[in-house]
Amino acid sequence: MAAANAAAANAAAILMAPKSAASGPTAMGDKRTIWAQAIEANKAAVKNSEGGNRPDGNVFFVGSRRGGKSILLNRFLYPEKSETPKPTEGMEYTYIRKSQVTDYERKDVAHLFEISGSDALTAEVSSRDALFLSMRQVTTAAVVIVVDLSKPNEAMDTLESWLNIVRNRTEKVYERLRQRGSKLPDQLKARARKQFVAKPEEGKAPEPHEDAASIDFTGINVVVVATKWDMFANTDAELRRVMARTLRYLCHCAGASLLYVGNLTGNSEQRTAQADRMLMTNFRSLLNFLIFGPSTSGPRSLYGALKLPVQLDHLQPLVIPAGSDKLSLIGRPRGGGSAAGSLEEWREVFRALFPPSGSEVAKATGFDSPAYQPQYAEDDVDELQKRKNDELRAYIEQQQQNVERWKAAQRVARK
């Protein structure tokens, strides 16, 4: 494994290059951003030096702000280190290399991205074709969604929001691929369905999962990591039960894995330190498996090659690889039957025990910005802001019209 000092060097080289060589349609016809050029240059350098023939993996760390994404990424890259990295604002990139099982001279490569910051910023980044789950990335993509258990009121909204972002983003990419006549979208979903198998009995082969028809497969691997379990572990048992079952329901219906981790700072007491390390080891093992595949030439199912201690007990930190849960085990939100309830039922029960905080309401309405706080009111500034917002809205609409006209002209030209 190696972190990406080279990535920073490539980015710096592009930034410092003369304008005629660095970017610009007039010089080289390259209209990509500097960020995209740096990543492409780094990919080329890694492949040329290592000669790997496996498609590069792409992993995105998203989710709760200040929820521990940077620490998770750092622990994945450097298991033996306990430093706490600075929080990320925006999008950060690094990569990891791993020797191939059959040929130690070759290296498999995975590109790691962390998206964090304000809701507006993460929404903007996650909607960009070139930055989040592009057509080139979906084949080998994995998304790690971080949910902060120290902010339980936000957990369900955060997870729902990011699952929807991933689902909508992949469907947008799949639609573009289908328009080109590609069968890749169907192949990716078929692959996910094939890998989503029930936990087999000892000595028996995995069988198709009884809930497979109810799962909304996106075709990419999704891992939900509920962080700061140590700050939630001593809450009321009923709260832990509802939290666990709600997260289990959302993850299972999305075909995602669910893991709890705690004490990200490494300052846990001696009696819990070993358990905390095991939870982090579970995360690294699962992500390594999803990125690089099994360490042997065995089957690619989670049960065929990855041995994780499945834990469904809400009083314990959950460890639930995709496929190891069942709707019948999750049950209904209010009991009374073995079948799981609807999303609306789960949301109603969750909200009753974890009502939205004031900050969540402000965030949902957009009034958490200082620009909307009455104590900061300035008539002249507010009027200028309104005018600039109107100008920006008109500009965006004009650009959208230009794009539509360009697409229409392209369709005519092809005929």
C-alpha positions as CSV (number, residue, x, y, z in Angstrom):
1,M,0.0,0.0,0.0
2,A,1.2,3.5,-0.7
3,A,-0.5,6.9,-0.2
4,A,-0.5,9.4,-2.9
5,N,2.3,11.9,-2.5
6,A,2.7,11.4,-6.3
7,A,-0.8,12.6,-6.8
8,A,0.0,15.9,-5.1
9,A,3.2,16.2,-7.2
10,N,1.2,15.6,-10.4
11,A,-1.3,18.2,-9.4
12,A,1.4,20.7,-8.5
13,A,3.1,20.1,-11.8
14,I,0.0,20.8,-13.8
15,L,-0.7,23.9,-11.7
16,M,2.8,25.2,-12.3
17,A,2.9,24.3,-16.0
18,P,2.7,27.2,-18.5
19,K,-0.8,28.0,-19.5
20,S,-0.2,26.7,-23.0
21,A,0.8,23.4,-21.7
22,A,-1.4,23.0,-18.7
23,S,-4.9,23.6,-20.0
24,G,-7.0,25.5,-22.4
25,P,-8.8,24.6,-25.6
26,T,-6.7,26.9,-27.6
27,A,-3.5,25.2,-26.7
28,M,-4.2,21.5,-26.6
29,G,-7.9,21.1,-27.0
30,D,-8.2,19.8,-23.4
31,K,-11.2,21.3,-21.7
32,R,-10.9,19.2,-18.5
33,T,-10.4,20.8,-15.1
34,I,-7.0,20.9,-13.5
35,W,-8.3,18.4,-10.9
36,A,-9.4,15.9,-13.6
37,Q,-6.0,16.3,-15.4
38,A,-4.1,15.7,-12.2
39,I,-6.0,12.5,-11.6
40,E,-5.6,11.2,-15.1
41,A,-1.8,12.0,-15.0
42,N,-1.5,10.1,-11.8
43,K,-3.4,7.1,-13.2
44,A,-1.1,7.0,-16.2
45,A,2.1,7.3,-14.0
46,V,1.0,4.5,-11.7
47,K,0.1,2.2,-14.6
48,N,3.3,2.9,-16.5
49,S,5.4,2.2,-13.4
50,E,3.6,-0.8,-12.1
51,G,2.1,-2.5,-15.2
52,G,-1.1,-3.6,-13.5
53,N,-3.9,-5.1,-15.7
54,R,-6.8,-5.0,-13.3
55,P,-9.3,-2.1,-13.7
56,D,-8.7,0.6,-11.2
57,G,-11.0,0.7,-8.2
58,N,-12.8,3.9,-7.2
59,V,-14.0,4.4,-3.6
60,F,-15.9,7.5,-2.4
61,F,-16.2,8.4,1.3
62,V,-19.3,10.5,1.9
63,G,-21.8,11.1,4.7
64,S,-22.1,13.0,7.9
65,R,-20.0,16.1,8.2
66,R,-17.5,15.7,11.0
67,G,-18.5,12.1,11.2
68,G,-15.1,10.6,10.9
69,K,-14.6,10.1,7.1
70,S,-11.1,11.4,7.1
71,I,-10.1,9.2,10.1
72,L,-11.7,6.1,8.4
73,L,-9.8,6.8,5.2
74,N,-6.5,7.3,7.2
75,R,-7.0,4.1,9.2
76,F,-7.7,2.2,6.0
77,L,-4.4,3.5,4.4
78,Y,-2.3,3.3,7.6
79,P,-3.7,0.7,10.0
80,E,-0.8,1.1,12.5
81,K,-1.1,4.9,12.8
82,S,-3.4,6.7,15.2
83,E,-2.9,10.3,14.1
84,T,-6.1,12.3,13.6
85,P,-6.1,14.1,10.2
86,K,-7.5,17.5,9.6
87,P,-11.2,17.6,8.6
88,T,-11.8,17.8,4.9
89,E,-13.5,20.7,3.3
90,G,-14.5,19.9,-0.3
91,M,-13.0,16.9,-2.1
92,E,-9.7,15.2,-1.4
93,Y,-8.0,12.5,-3.5
94,T,-5.4,9.8,-2.8
95,Y,-4.8,6.3,-4.0
96,I,-3.7,2.9,-2.7
97,R,-1.7,0.1,-4.4
98,K,-1.6,-3.5,-3.6
99,S,0.4,-6.4,-5.0
100,Q,-1.6,-8.9,-7.0
101,V,-2.1,-12.3,-5.5
102,T,-0.8,-14.2,-8.6
103,D,2.0,-11.8,-9.6
104,Y,3.7,-9.7,-6.9
105,E,5.5,-7.6,-9.6
106,R,2.1,-6.1,-10.6
107,K,0.1,-3.7,-8.5
108,D,-3.7,-3.2,-8.3
109,V,-4.7,0.4,-7.9
110,A,-7.7,2.0,-6.2
111,H,-8.5,5.7,-6.3
112,L,-9.9,7.1,-3.0
113,F,-12.1,10.2,-2.8
114,E,-13.5,12.0,0.2
115,I,-16.3,14.4,-0.2
116,S,-17.2,16.7,2.8
117,G,-18.2,20.2,3.6
118,S,-21.5,22.1,3.5
119,D,-24.6,20.5,2.1
120,A,-24.5,22.9,-0.9
121,L,-20.9,21.9,-1.6
122,T,-21.4,18.1,-1.3
123,A,-24.5,18.4,-3.5
124,E,-22.6,20.2,-6.2
125,V,-19.7,17.8,-6.2
126,S,-21.9,14.7,-6.1
127,S,-23.8,15.9,-9.1
128,R,-20.8,16.4,-11.3
129,D,-20.3,13.8,-14.0
130,A,-16.5,13.9,-13.9
131,L,-16.2,13.8,-10.1
132,F,-18.7,11.3,-8.6
133,L,-19.6,7.9,-10.1
134,S,-18.8,8.7,-13.7
135,M,-19.3,6.2,-16.6
136,R,-15.7,5.1,-16.2
137,Q,-16.0,4.5,-12.5
138,V,-19.3,2.7,-12.0
139,T,-17.9,-0.7,-13.0
140,T,-15.4,-0.8,-10.1
141,A,-17.0,1.7,-7.7
142,A,-17.7,1.5,-4.0
143,V,-19.3,4.1,-1.8
144,V,-18.7,4.3,1.9
145,I,-21.5,6.3,3.6
146,V,-20.6,7.5,7.1
147,V,-23.4,7.9,9.6
148,D,-22.6,9.7,12.9
149,L,-24.2,8.0,15.9
150,S,-23.2,10.9,18.2
151,K,-25.9,12.8,16.2
152,P,-28.7,10.2,16.2
153,N,-31.4,12.6,15.1
154,E,-29.6,13.1,11.8
155,A,-28.7,9.4,11.2
156,M,-31.7,8.4,9.1
157,D,-31.9,11.5,7.0
158,T,-28.1,11.3,6.3
159,L,-28.4,7.7,5.2
160,E,-31.5,8.1,3.2
161,S,-30.1,11.2,1.5
162,W,-26.9,9.5,0.4
163,L,-28.6,6.3,-0.7
164,N,-30.9,8.4,-2.9
165,I,-27.9,10.4,-4.3
166,V,-26.1,7.1,-5.2
167,R,-29.2,5.6,-6.7
168,N,-30.1,8.7,-8.7
169,R,-26.5,9.2,-9.9
170,T,-26.1,5.6,-11.0
171,E,-29.4,5.6,-12.8
172,K,-28.4,8.8,-14.7
173,V,-25.1,7.1,-15.7
174,Y,-27.0,3.9,-16.7
175,E,-29.4,5.9,-18.8
176,R,-26.6,7.4,-20.8
177,L,-24.9,4.0,-21.2
178,R,-28.2,2.5,-22.5
179,Q,-28.6,5.3,-25.0
180,R,-25.3,4.1,-26.4
181,G,-26.5,0.6,-26.6
182,S,-24.4,-0.6,-23.7
183,K,-25.5,-3.7,-21.6
184,L,-23.3,-2.7,-18.7
185,P,-26.1,-1.4,-16.5
186,D,-27.9,-4.7,-16.6
187,Q,-24.7,-6.6,-16.2
188,L,-23.8,-4.6,-13.0
189,K,-27.2,-5.1,-11.5
190,A,-27.1,-8.8,-12.3
191,R,-23.7,-9.1,-10.7
192,A,-24.9,-7.4,-7.6
193,R,-28.0,-9.7,-7.4
194,K,-25.8,-12.8,-7.9
195,Q,-23.4,-11.8,-5.1
196,F,-26.3,-11.0,-2.7
197,V,-26.7,-14.5,-1.3
198,A,-28.0,-15.8,2.0
199,K,-25.5,-16.8,4.7
200,P,-25.0,-20.6,4.1
201,E,-25.0,-23.3,6.7
202,E,-21.7,-24.8,7.7
203,G,-20.3,-26.8,4.8
204,K,-22.9,-25.8,2.3
205,A,-22.8,-23.5,-0.7
206,P,-24.5,-20.1,-0.6
207,E,-28.1,-20.0,-1.9
208,P,-30.2,-17.2,-3.4
209,H,-31.5,-14.8,-0.8
210,E,-35.2,-14.9,0.1
211,D,-35.4,-11.1,-0.1
212,A,-33.6,-10.7,-3.4
213,A,-36.7,-9.6,-5.3
214,S,-37.3,-6.8,-2.7
215,I,-33.8,-5.3,-2.9
216,D,-33.2,-2.2,-5.0
217,F,-29.7,-3.0,-6.4
218,T,-27.7,0.0,-7.7
219,G,-25.0,-2.3,-9.2
220,I,-22.2,-0.8,-7.1
221,N,-20.9,-1.8,-3.7
222,V,-22.2,0.4,-0.8
223,V,-20.9,0.2,2.8
224,V,-22.6,2.1,5.5
225,V,-20.3,2.8,8.5
226,A,-22.0,4.0,11.7
227,T,-19.2,5.8,13.5
228,K,-18.8,6.8,17.2
229,W,-20.5,3.7,18.6
230,D,-18.7,4.4,21.9
231,M,-20.8,7.6,22.3
232,F,-24.1,5.8,21.6
233,A,-23.5,2.5,23.3
234,N,-24.7,3.6,26.7
235,T,-28.0,5.2,25.6
236,D,-31.4,3.6,26.4
237,A,-31.7,0.0,25.0
238,E,-34.9,0.9,23.2
239,L,-33.2,3.8,21.4
240,R,-30.4,1.5,20.3
241,R,-32.9,-1.1,19.1
242,V,-34.8,1.4,17.0
243,M,-31.6,2.9,15.6
244,A,-30.2,-0.5,14.7
245,R,-33.4,-1.8,13.1
246,T,-33.9,1.4,11.1
247,L,-30.3,1.3,9.8
248,R,-30.6,-2.4,9.1
249,Y,-33.8,-1.9,7.1
250,L,-32.4,0.9,5.0
251,C,-29.2,-0.9,4.3
252,H,-30.8,-4.3,3.6
253,C,-33.3,-2.8,1.1
254,A,-30.4,-1.1,-0.7
255,G,-28.2,-4.2,-0.8
256,A,-25.6,-2.4,1.4
257,S,-23.3,-3.7,4.2
258,L,-23.6,-2.1,7.6
259,L,-20.8,-1.8,10.2
260,Y,-20.5,0.0,13.5
261,V,-17.1,1.4,14.6
262,G,-16.1,3.4,17.6
263,N,-13.3,5.4,19.3
264,L,-11.9,6.7,16.0
265,T,-9.3,8.7,17.9
266,G,-7.7,5.6,19.4
267,N,-8.0,6.9,22.9
268,S,-10.3,4.1,24.2
269,E,-9.7,2.4,27.5
270,Q,-7.7,-0.8,27.6
271,R,-10.8,-2.9,28.2
272,T,-12.4,-1.8,25.0
273,A,-9.3,-1.1,22.9
274,Q,-9.1,-4.6,21.5
275,A,-12.8,-4.6,20.6
276,D,-12.4,-1.2,18.9
277,R,-9.5,-2.5,16.8
278,M,-11.5,-5.5,15.8
279,L,-14.3,-3.3,14.5
280,M,-11.8,-1.2,12.5
281,T,-10.3,-4.5,11.2
282,N,-13.7,-5.6,10.0
283,F,-14.1,-2.3,8.0
284,R,-10.6,-2.7,6.4
285,S,-11.2,-6.3,5.5
286,L,-14.6,-5.6,3.9
287,L,-13.3,-2.6,1.9
288,N,-10.2,-4.5,0.8
289,F,-12.4,-7.3,-0.4
290,L,-14.7,-5.1,-2.3
291,I,-11.8,-3.2,-3.9
292,F,-9.3,-5.9,-4.6
293,G,-11.3,-9.1,-4.4
294,P,-10.5,-12.2,-2.4
295,S,-7.0,-13.0,-1.4
296,T,-7.3,-16.4,-3.0
297,S,-8.8,-17.5,-6.3
298,G,-12.1,-18.5,-4.6
299,P,-15.6,-17.2,-5.1
300,R,-16.3,-13.5,-4.9
301,S,-19.3,-13.7,-2.5
302,L,-18.9,-12.2,0.9
303,Y,-19.3,-15.7,2.4
304,G,-17.1,-17.5,0.0
305,A,-13.9,-15.6,0.8
306,L,-14.5,-13.0,3.6
307,K,-15.0,-14.2,7.1
308,L,-16.7,-11.5,9.2
309,P,-18.3,-12.2,12.6
310,V,-21.9,-11.3,11.8
311,Q,-23.6,-9.4,14.6
312,L,-27.3,-8.5,14.6
313,D,-27.8,-7.8,18.3
314,H,-28.7,-4.1,18.8
315,L,-26.9,-4.1,22.2
316,Q,-23.6,-4.9,20.4
317,P,-21.8,-3.0,17.5
318,L,-23.4,-4.3,14.3
319,V,-21.4,-6.2,11.7
320,I,-23.7,-7.0,8.8
321,P,-22.2,-7.8,5.4
322,A,-24.6,-7.4,2.5
323,G,-26.9,-10.4,2.3
324,S,-26.5,-11.6,5.9
325,D,-29.7,-9.9,7.1
326,K,-33.4,-10.7,6.4
327,L,-36.6,-8.6,6.4
328,S,-38.1,-11.3,8.5
329,L,-35.4,-10.8,11.1
330,I,-35.6,-7.0,11.1
331,G,-39.4,-7.2,11.7
332,R,-42.0,-4.4,11.7
333,P,-41.4,-1.1,13.4
334,R,-44.1,-1.7,15.9
335,G,-44.0,-5.5,16.0
336,G,-47.0,-7.6,15.1
337,G,-45.7,-9.8,12.3
338,S,-42.5,-11.1,10.7
339,A,-42.6,-9.0,7.5
340,A,-40.8,-5.6,7.6
341,G,-42.8,-2.4,7.4
342,S,-42.7,0.3,4.9
343,L,-40.2,3.1,4.8
344,E,-42.9,5.5,6.0
345,E,-43.6,3.4,9.1
346,W,-39.9,3.2,9.9
347,R,-39.5,7.0,9.5
348,E,-42.5,7.6,11.8
349,V,-41.2,5.5,14.6
350,F,-37.6,6.8,14.2
351,R,-38.9,10.4,14.3
352,A,-40.9,9.8,17.4
353,L,-37.8,8.7,19.3
354,F,-35.3,10.9,17.5
355,P,-37.1,14.2,16.7
356,P,-35.3,16.7,14.4
357,S,-33.0,19.1,16.2
358,G,-33.2,22.9,15.6
359,S,-30.1,22.7,13.4
360,E,-31.8,20.0,11.2
361,V,-34.9,22.1,10.7
362,A,-32.7,25.1,9.8
363,K,-30.7,23.0,7.4
364,A,-33.8,21.6,5.7
365,T,-35.3,25.0,5.1
366,G,-32.0,26.6,4.1
367,F,-32.1,29.2,7.0
368,D,-29.0,27.9,8.7
369,S,-26.9,30.2,6.5
370,P,-25.7,33.4,8.2
371,A,-27.2,35.3,5.3
372,Y,-30.7,34.5,6.6
373,Q,-30.0,35.3,10.3
374,P,-31.8,38.5,11.3
375,Q,-29.0,39.7,13.5
376,Y,-26.8,40.0,10.3
377,A,-29.4,41.9,8.2
378,E,-28.0,44.6,6.0
379,D,-30.5,46.2,3.6
380,D,-27.9,47.1,1.0
381,V,-26.1,43.8,1.1
382,D,-29.4,41.8,1.1
383,E,-30.6,43.7,-2.0
384,L,-27.3,43.1,-3.7
385,Q,-27.4,39.4,-2.8
386,K,-30.9,39.1,-4.2
387,R,-29.9,40.8,-7.5
388,K,-26.8,38.6,-7.8
389,N,-28.9,35.5,-7.1
390,D,-31.3,36.5,-9.9
391,E,-28.4,37.1,-12.3
392,L,-26.9,33.7,-11.4
393,R,-30.3,32.0,-11.9
394,A,-30.7,33.6,-15.3
395,Y,-27.2,32.7,-16.3
396,I,-27.8,29.0,-15.4
397,E,-31.0,28.9,-17.4
398,Q,-29.3,30.5,-20.4
399,Q,-26.5,27.9,-20.2
400,Q,-29.0,25.1,-20.0
401,Q,-30.7,26.4,-23.1
402,N,-27.4,26.6,-24.9
403,V,-26.7,22.9,-24.0
404,E,-30.1,21.8,-25.3
405,R,-29.5,23.7,-28.6
406,W,-26.1,22.1,-28.9
407,K,-27.6,18.6,-28.3
408,A,-30.3,19.3,-30.9
409,A,-27.7,20.4,-33.4
410,Q,-25.7,17.2,-32.7
411,R,-28.7,15.0,-33.3
412,V,-29.4,16.8,-36.6
413,A,-25.7,16.4,-37.7
414,R,-25.8,12.6,-36.9
415,K,-28.8,12.2,-39.2
